[in-house]
Amino acid sequence: MEHLPDQLVWEILGRIRKTVDRNSASLACKRLHELEKEQREYLRVGCGLDPANVALTSLCTRFPNLTEVEIVYSGWTSKLGKQLDDQGLLILSNHCPSLASLTLSFCTFITDAGLGHLASCSSSKLRALKLNFTPGISGCGILSLAVGCKNLSTLHLIRCLNVSSVEWLEYLGKLETLEDLSIKNCRAIGEGDLVKLGSGWRKLKRLQFEVDANYRYMKVHDRLAVDRWHKQCVPCESMKELSLVNCLINPGRGLSCVLGKCKALEKLHLDMCVGVRDSDIMSLAQKSSNLRSISLRVPSDFSLPLLMNNPLRLTDECLKAIPQNCTMLESLKISFSDGEFPSFSSFTLSGILTLVQRCPIRLLALDHVYSFNDLGMEALCSAHFLDTLELVKCQEISDEGVQLVRHFPCLSTLKFSKCLGVTDTGLKPLVGSQKLELLIVEDCPQISEKGVQGAARSVSYRQDLSWMY
């Protein structure tokens, strides 16, 4: 090892992905130890740091070229020693001049002052900040970081309950550097607040916005913010991925303004978004010719809010309009809310099959879609691109439909979950056929572990029937 060229040793170390393996390799000889120190760019620490600040100082000194640090205190108790505090972020700012990405998860002792240490560092190269349940951090801390770190392009806030003011959002909008924004279950931030990003929408490539389901309807009366959407032009030409969960989509206003302007969109995920209309999806389809993935989880008829006098639903009209312009669509996921009264009439078998047959769909996932039955399985025999089929709680599928799988042209992965009508008999034609690469069966009461053996090259089986009771 002592005589190998540096470039070859670096290549060897670069192929070792697991941290434990890299640590072992660095102990093999002095030369590997020195080169591994220079090459290590990623570090993930948490409960094992004790004493936290001293241990972090030692690690940062050993690995001077760290660019990405993740601090995770999931499962922490006081018995594990004191958590990393604001002093720890000061250590990072002083010892990691190349730090570009920082993730803090369940760090309850870090406050706005800690973010201030990162912001005040003159050599800060921080481009990505991800916070998951950091109750000591408020909007003031986010603002100070945004002011100090002018190149911030990625910001993720998950369950940050004390981030209430959104001046930071307005400031980042003026900088126009933000490309990836994720806000999930931050109770004080509503759909209307996103308009404050202003011209910053122009650079945004990825937006994930999730409202806490228990607080969703508290945002309905924020009329001033909603009206501002209508008056202000929201440029979304760079948006490639859009994910909205538990959002209220007001017709012609709010996030509805965004859906029709995403010309570069590739992935769309709408989960329990109330108020989405056929016209919203049709407008998006007309503009987004690069669309490759659509995931829709639709509220059932009985889960729509009473605040809306005229509940609006998606129908087959939007599904049939998508193939007219979105000719590269490869992934389609449709799900209805898991309630006592699932919606039977939003999407029919005809609408779903029209989209599958006119687009090169490789992945089709249906959850709680009672309109999909054995006739649908028969129609998939002509789906020449379909590689993966996932069926969850599709209770109209029987053994007769499953036996048609052997006639699917390209299918390699099949998943059944919580399907009551499928038995071992339906899988028998697949046993020994070498048709499937992977078969996944989860919580189907009439399929036994013995029944799946030999039905695919690789089989995954799980049986938990608690969902039935």
C-alpha positions as CSV (number, residue, x, y, z in Angstrom):
1,M,0.0,0.0,0.0
2,E,2.9,2.3,0.7
3,H,4.0,2.3,-2.9
4,L,0.6,2.7,-4.7
5,P,0.1,6.1,-6.5
6,D,-2.1,8.6,-4.5
7,Q,-4.7,8.7,-7.3
8,L,-5.2,4.9,-7.0
9,V,-5.6,5.0,-3.2
10,W,-8.1,7.8,-3.5
11,E,-10.1,5.8,-6.0
12,I,-10.1,2.8,-3.6
13,L,-11.3,4.9,-0.7
14,G,-13.9,6.6,-2.8
15,R,-15.5,3.2,-3.5
16,I,-15.9,2.5,0.2
17,R,-19.4,3.9,1.1
18,K,-20.1,2.7,4.6
19,T,-18.6,4.7,7.5
20,V,-17.7,1.7,9.5
21,D,-15.8,0.3,6.6
22,R,-14.0,3.5,6.0
23,N,-13.0,3.6,9.6
24,S,-11.6,0.1,9.4
25,A,-9.7,0.9,6.2
26,S,-8.1,3.9,7.8
27,L,-6.6,1.7,10.5
28,A,-5.0,-0.7,8.0
29,C,-1.9,1.5,7.6
30,K,-0.6,5.0,8.3
31,R,-0.9,6.1,4.7
32,L,-4.6,5.1,4.4
33,H,-5.2,6.9,7.7
34,E,-3.7,10.2,6.4
35,L,-5.4,10.1,3.0
36,E,-8.8,9.1,4.5
37,K,-8.6,12.2,6.7
38,E,-8.2,14.4,3.7
39,Q,-10.9,12.7,1.7
40,R,-13.7,12.5,4.4
41,E,-16.3,15.0,3.4
42,Y,-19.4,13.7,5.2
43,L,-20.0,13.2,8.9
44,R,-23.1,12.0,10.8
45,V,-23.1,12.2,14.6
46,G,-25.5,12.4,17.5
47,C,-26.1,10.5,20.7
48,G,-22.6,9.0,20.7
49,L,-21.0,12.4,21.2
50,D,-20.0,12.5,24.9
51,P,-18.9,15.0,26.0
52,A,-20.5,16.5,22.9
53,N,-18.5,19.7,22.3
54,V,-15.2,18.1,23.0
55,A,-15.9,15.1,20.8
56,L,-17.1,17.3,17.9
57,T,-13.9,19.4,18.2
58,S,-11.8,16.3,17.9
59,L,-13.7,15.0,14.9
60,C,-13.6,18.4,13.1
61,T,-9.8,18.6,13.7
62,R,-9.3,15.1,12.4
63,F,-11.4,15.7,9.2
64,P,-10.6,19.3,8.1
65,N,-12.3,19.0,4.7
66,L,-15.9,18.2,5.8
67,T,-18.5,19.7,3.5
68,E,-21.6,18.0,4.9
69,V,-22.5,17.4,8.6
70,E,-25.6,15.7,10.0
71,I,-26.4,15.9,13.7
72,V,-29.2,13.6,14.7
73,Y,-30.5,13.1,18.3
74,S,-33.4,10.8,17.5
75,G,-34.1,8.6,20.5
76,W,-32.0,10.8,22.8
77,T,-32.5,10.6,26.6
78,S,-30.6,12.5,29.4
79,K,-28.8,9.3,30.3
80,L,-26.9,9.5,27.0
81,G,-25.2,12.7,28.1
82,K,-25.8,16.4,27.3
83,Q,-26.8,17.2,23.7
84,L,-24.7,19.4,21.4
85,D,-25.7,23.0,22.0
86,D,-25.0,26.4,20.4
87,Q,-21.3,26.1,21.3
88,G,-21.2,23.1,18.9
89,L,-22.3,25.2,16.0
90,L,-19.5,27.7,16.9
91,I,-17.1,24.8,16.7
92,L,-18.4,23.9,13.3
93,S,-18.0,27.4,12.0
94,N,-14.5,27.7,13.3
95,H,-13.2,24.3,12.3
96,C,-15.1,23.4,9.1
97,P,-14.3,26.2,6.5
98,S,-15.7,24.1,3.7
99,L,-19.1,23.3,5.4
100,A,-21.8,23.5,2.7
101,S,-24.6,21.4,4.1
102,L,-25.9,21.1,7.7
103,T,-28.7,19.0,9.0
104,L,-30.0,19.3,12.6
105,S,-32.6,16.7,13.8
106,F,-34.1,16.6,17.2
107,C,-31.5,19.1,18.5
108,T,-33.5,20.6,21.3
109,F,-30.6,22.5,22.9
110,I,-29.7,24.6,19.8
111,T,-31.2,28.0,19.5
112,D,-31.2,31.1,17.3
113,A,-27.8,32.0,18.9
114,G,-26.3,28.8,17.4
115,L,-27.5,29.7,13.9
116,G,-26.0,33.2,14.5
117,H,-22.6,31.6,14.9
118,L,-22.9,30.1,11.5
119,A,-24.1,33.4,10.0
120,S,-21.4,35.5,11.5
121,C,-18.6,33.3,10.1
122,S,-17.0,35.4,7.3
123,S,-15.8,32.3,5.5
124,S,-19.2,30.6,5.5
125,K,-20.0,28.6,2.4
126,L,-23.2,27.1,3.7
127,R,-25.6,26.3,0.9
128,A,-28.0,23.9,2.6
129,L,-29.7,23.9,6.0
130,K,-32.2,21.2,7.0
131,L,-34.0,21.4,10.4
132,N,-36.2,18.6,11.8
133,F,-37.9,19.3,15.1
134,T,-35.6,22.1,16.5
135,P,-38.0,23.9,18.9
136,G,-35.3,26.3,20.1
137,I,-35.1,27.9,16.6
138,S,-37.5,30.7,15.5
139,G,-37.9,32.8,12.4
140,C,-35.4,35.3,13.8
141,G,-32.7,32.6,13.7
142,I,-33.6,31.7,10.1
143,L,-33.4,35.3,9.1
144,S,-30.0,35.9,10.7
145,L,-28.7,32.8,8.8
146,A,-30.2,34.0,5.5
147,V,-28.5,37.4,6.0
148,G,-25.1,35.9,6.8
149,C,-25.2,33.0,4.3
150,K,-25.8,34.7,0.9
151,N,-25.5,31.5,-1.1
152,L,-28.2,29.5,0.7
153,S,-30.0,27.5,-2.0
154,T,-31.6,24.6,0.1
155,L,-33.8,25.1,3.1
156,H,-35.8,22.4,4.8
157,L,-38.0,23.1,7.9
158,I,-39.8,20.1,9.4
159,R,-41.9,20.4,12.5
160,C,-40.2,23.7,13.5
161,L,-43.1,24.8,15.7
162,N,-41.6,28.1,16.8
163,V,-40.8,29.4,13.3
164,S,-43.6,31.9,13.1
165,S,-42.4,35.1,11.4
166,V,-41.7,34.8,7.7
167,E,-39.4,37.8,7.1
168,W,-36.8,35.3,6.3
169,L,-38.9,34.1,3.4
170,E,-39.2,37.6,2.0
171,Y,-35.5,38.2,2.4
172,L,-34.6,34.9,0.6
173,G,-37.0,35.9,-2.1
174,K,-35.2,39.1,-2.8
175,L,-31.8,37.3,-2.9
176,E,-33.2,34.8,-5.5
177,T,-30.8,32.1,-4.5
178,L,-33.3,29.5,-3.1
179,E,-33.7,26.4,-5.3
180,D,-35.0,23.8,-2.9
181,L,-37.6,24.7,-0.3
182,S,-39.4,22.2,2.0
183,I,-41.8,23.3,4.8
184,K,-43.6,20.5,6.6
185,N,-45.9,20.7,9.6
186,C,-44.7,24.1,10.7
187,R,-48.0,25.2,12.2
188,A,-47.4,28.9,12.0
189,I,-46.7,28.9,8.3
190,G,-49.7,28.7,5.9
191,E,-50.2,28.5,2.2
192,G,-50.7,32.2,2.0
193,D,-47.3,32.9,3.4
194,L,-45.5,31.4,0.4
195,V,-46.5,34.4,-1.7
196,K,-43.9,36.4,0.3
197,L,-41.2,34.6,-1.6
198,G,-41.9,37.1,-4.4
199,S,-39.4,37.1,-7.2
200,G,-37.6,34.2,-5.5
201,W,-40.1,31.8,-7.2
202,R,-38.2,32.4,-10.4
203,K,-35.2,30.2,-9.2
204,L,-37.1,27.7,-7.2
205,K,-36.7,24.2,-8.6
206,R,-38.2,22.1,-5.8
207,L,-41.1,22.9,-3.5
208,Q,-42.5,20.6,-0.8
209,F,-45.2,22.2,1.4
210,E,-47.1,20.2,3.9
211,V,-49.7,21.6,6.3
212,D,-50.3,19.9,9.6
213,A,-53.7,18.1,9.0
214,N,-54.9,19.1,12.5
215,Y,-54.4,22.8,11.7
216,R,-55.3,22.9,8.0
217,Y,-58.6,24.7,8.3
218,M,-57.3,27.4,10.6
219,K,-55.6,29.0,7.5
220,V,-58.9,29.4,5.5
221,H,-59.6,32.9,6.8
222,D,-56.2,34.3,5.8
223,R,-57.9,36.3,3.0
224,L,-55.3,39.1,2.7
225,A,-52.5,36.6,1.9
226,V,-54.8,34.7,-0.6
227,D,-55.7,38.0,-2.4
228,R,-52.0,38.9,-2.7
229,W,-51.5,35.7,-4.7
230,H,-54.1,37.0,-7.2
231,K,-52.5,40.4,-7.6
232,Q,-48.9,39.3,-7.8
233,C,-47.3,37.5,-10.7
234,V,-45.7,34.2,-9.4
235,P,-43.0,33.1,-11.9
236,C,-42.4,29.3,-11.6
237,E,-40.6,28.6,-14.9
238,S,-37.8,26.7,-13.2
239,M,-39.9,24.4,-11.0
240,K,-39.1,20.8,-11.6
241,E,-40.7,19.1,-8.5
242,L,-43.8,20.2,-6.7
243,S,-45.3,18.4,-3.7
244,L,-48.3,19.7,-1.8
245,V,-49.8,17.9,1.2
246,N,-53.0,18.9,3.1
247,C,-53.2,22.2,1.3
248,L,-56.2,24.3,0.5
249,I,-56.3,25.1,-3.2
250,N,-58.6,28.1,-3.8
251,P,-60.0,28.3,-7.3
252,G,-58.1,31.0,-9.2
253,R,-56.1,32.0,-6.2
254,G,-53.3,30.9,-3.9
255,L,-51.4,27.8,-4.9
256,S,-53.8,27.3,-7.8
257,C,-51.9,30.1,-9.5
258,V,-48.7,28.0,-9.3
259,L,-50.1,24.9,-10.9
260,G,-50.6,26.4,-14.3
261,K,-47.2,28.1,-14.5
262,C,-44.7,25.3,-14.0
263,K,-43.4,24.8,-17.6
264,A,-40.4,22.7,-16.5
265,L,-42.2,20.5,-14.1
266,E,-41.2,16.8,-14.0
267,K,-42.7,15.5,-10.7
268,L,-46.1,16.4,-9.2
269,H,-47.4,15.1,-5.9
270,L,-50.8,16.3,-4.5
271,D,-51.8,14.6,-1.3
272,M,-55.2,15.4,0.3
273,C,-55.3,18.8,-1.3
274,V,-58.8,20.2,-1.0
275,G,-60.2,22.3,-3.9
276,V,-58.1,21.0,-6.8
277,R,-60.2,21.1,-10.0
278,D,-59.9,19.4,-13.3
279,S,-59.0,22.7,-14.8
280,D,-56.0,23.0,-12.5
281,I,-54.6,19.7,-13.7
282,M,-55.5,20.4,-17.3
283,S,-53.8,23.8,-17.2
284,L,-50.7,22.2,-15.7
285,A,-50.6,19.5,-18.3
286,Q,-50.8,22.0,-21.1
287,K,-47.7,23.8,-19.9
288,S,-45.7,20.9,-18.4
289,S,-44.6,18.8,-21.4
290,N,-41.7,17.4,-19.4
291,L,-43.9,15.8,-16.8
292,R,-42.7,12.3,-15.9
293,S,-44.4,11.5,-12.6
294,I,-47.9,12.2,-11.1
295,S,-49.0,11.2,-7.6
296,L,-52.5,12.0,-6.5
297,R,-54.1,11.2,-3.2
298,V,-57.6,12.3,-3.4
299,P,-59.9,13.2,-0.4
300,S,-63.0,11.0,-0.2
301,D,-66.4,12.6,-0.5
302,F,-66.9,12.6,3.2
303,S,-63.5,14.1,4.1
304,L,-64.1,17.3,2.2
305,P,-64.4,20.3,4.6
306,L,-67.8,21.8,5.4
307,L,-66.3,25.2,4.8
308,M,-66.6,24.7,1.1
309,N,-70.2,25.1,-0.1
310,N,-69.5,23.4,-3.4
311,P,-66.9,20.6,-3.0
312,L,-64.8,20.2,-6.1
313,R,-63.4,16.9,-7.2
314,L,-61.0,15.6,-9.8
315,T,-62.6,13.4,-12.5
316,D,-61.7,11.5,-15.6
317,E,-61.6,14.7,-17.6
318,C,-58.2,15.7,-16.2
319,L,-56.8,12.2,-16.6
320,K,-57.8,12.1,-20.3
321,A,-56.3,15.5,-20.9
322,I,-52.8,14.7,-19.5
323,P,-51.6,12.4,-22.4
324,Q,-52.4,15.2,-24.9
325,N,-49.2,17.0,-24.0
326,C,-47.4,15.0,-21.4
327,T,-46.0,12.3,-23.7
328,M,-43.1,11.4,-21.4
329,L,-45.1,10.4,-18.3
330,E,-43.6,7.3,-16.8
331,S,-45.1,7.1,-13.2
332,L,-48.7,7.3,-12.1
333,K,-49.9,6.9,-8.5
334,I,-53.5,7.3,-7.5
335,S,-54.8,6.9,-4.0
336,F,-58.1,7.7,-2.2
337,S,-58.1,8.6,1.5
338,D,-58.3,5.7,3.8
339,G,-61.7,6.4,5.2
340,E,-64.9,4.5,5.9
341,F,-66.5,5.9,2.8
342,P,-64.0,5.9,-0.1
343,S,-64.9,7.9,-3.2
344,F,-66.3,5.7,-6.0
345,S,-66.9,8.2,-8.7
346,S,-63.8,10.5,-8.9
347,F,-61.7,8.4,-11.3
348,T,-63.2,5.5,-13.2
349,L,-61.5,2.5,-14.9
350,S,-61.9,4.2,-18.3
351,G,-60.0,7.4,-17.2
352,I,-57.1,5.5,-15.6
353,L,-56.7,3.1,-18.6
354,T,-56.8,6.0,-21.1
355,L,-53.8,7.6,-19.4
356,V,-51.9,4.3,-19.1
357,Q,-52.5,3.3,-22.7
358,R,-51.5,6.7,-24.2
359,C,-48.4,7.4,-22.1
360,P,-45.2,5.2,-21.6
361,I,-46.2,4.3,-18.0
362,R,-43.5,2.2,-16.3
363,L,-44.9,2.4,-12.8
364,L,-48.6,2.2,-11.9
365,A,-49.6,2.3,-8.2
366,L,-53.2,2.2,-7.1
367,D,-54.4,2.5,-3.5
368,H,-58.0,2.2,-2.5
369,V,-59.1,2.5,-6.1
370,Y,-62.2,0.3,-6.1
371,S,-63.0,1.1,-9.8
372,F,-59.9,-0.9,-10.8
373,N,-60.9,-4.6,-11.3
374,D,-60.2,-7.7,-13.4
375,L,-61.1,-5.8,-16.6
376,G,-58.4,-3.3,-15.8
377,M,-55.9,-6.2,-15.3
378,E,-56.9,-7.5,-18.7
379,A,-56.4,-4.1,-20.3
380,L,-52.8,-4.0,-18.9
381,C,-51.9,-6.9,-21.1
382,S,-51.4,-4.3,-23.8
383,A,-49.3,-1.9,-21.6
384,H,-46.0,-2.4,-23.4
385,F,-43.9,-0.2,-21.0
386,L,-45.3,-1.3,-17.6
387,D,-42.5,-2.5,-15.5
388,T,-43.9,-2.1,-11.9
389,L,-47.5,-2.6,-10.7
390,E,-48.5,-1.9,-7.1
391,L,-52.0,-2.6,-5.8
392,V,-53.1,-1.6,-2.3
393,K,-56.6,-2.3,-1.0
394,C,-57.9,-2.9,-4.6
395,Q,-60.7,-5.2,-3.4
396,E,-62.2,-5.8,-6.9
397,I,-59.1,-7.7,-8.1
398,S,-59.6,-11.5,-8.0
399,D,-57.5,-14.5,-8.8
400,E,-58.8,-14.3,-12.4
401,G,-57.3,-10.9,-12.9
402,V,-54.0,-11.9,-11.2
403,Q,-53.6,-14.9,-13.5
404,L,-53.4,-12.4,-16.4
405,V,-50.1,-11.1,-15.1
406,R,-48.1,-13.7,-17.0
407,H,-49.3,-12.0,-20.2
408,F,-48.0,-8.5,-19.3
409,P,-45.2,-7.7,-21.8
410,C,-42.6,-6.2,-19.5
411,L,-43.7,-6.5,-15.9
412,S,-40.9,-7.4,-13.5
413,T,-42.1,-6.1,-10.1
414,L,-45.6,-6.8,-8.6
415,K,-46.9,-5.8,-5.2
416,F,-50.1,-6.8,-3.5
417,S,-51.0,-5.1,-0.1
418,K,-54.2,-5.6,1.9
419,C,-56.0,-7.1,-1.1
420,L,-58.8,-9.4,0.1
421,G,-59.7,-11.1,-3.2
422,V,-56.3,-12.5,-4.1
423,T,-55.4,-16.1,-3.0
424,D,-52.6,-18.6,-3.6
425,T,-54.6,-19.9,-6.6
426,G,-54.1,-16.6,-8.4
427,L,-50.3,-16.8,-8.0
428,K,-50.0,-20.4,-9.1
429,P,-49.4,-19.7,-12.9
430,L,-46.4,-17.5,-11.8
431,V,-44.7,-20.2,-9.8
432,G,-41.7,-21.4,-11.7
433,S,-42.4,-19.2,-14.7
434,Q,-39.5,-16.8,-14.1
435,K,-41.8,-14.0,-15.2
436,L,-41.2,-11.7,-12.2
437,E,-38.0,-10.4,-10.8
438,L,-39.7,-9.3,-7.5
439,L,-43.0,-10.2,-5.9
440,I,-44.1,-8.3,-2.7
441,V,-47.1,-9.5,-0.7
442,E,-48.1,-7.6,2.4
443,D,-51.0,-8.2,4.7
444,C,-53.2,-10.2,2.3
445,P,-55.2,-12.6,4.4
446,Q,-55.8,-15.3,1.7
447,I,-52.2,-15.5,0.5
448,S,-49.9,-17.8,2.4
449,E,-46.1,-17.7,2.7
450,K,-46.0,-21.0,0.9
451,G,-48.1,-19.7,-1.9
452,V,-45.6,-17.0,-2.9
453,Q,-42.6,-19.3,-3.0
454,G,-41.2,-19.6,-6.6
455,A,-43.5,-17.0,-8.0
456,A,-40.6,-14.6,-8.6
457,R,-36.8,-14.6,-8.5
458,S,-37.0,-12.6,-5.3
459,V,-40.0,-12.7,-2.9
460,S,-40.9,-10.5,0.1
461,Y,-43.7,-11.6,2.3
462,R,-45.3,-10.1,5.4
463,Q,-48.5,-10.9,7.2
464,D,-50.1,-8.4,9.7
465,L,-53.9,-8.5,9.6
466,S,-54.4,-5.9,12.3
467,W,-55.6,-3.4,9.6
468,M,-58.8,-5.5,9.2
469,Y,-59.8,-5.0,12.8
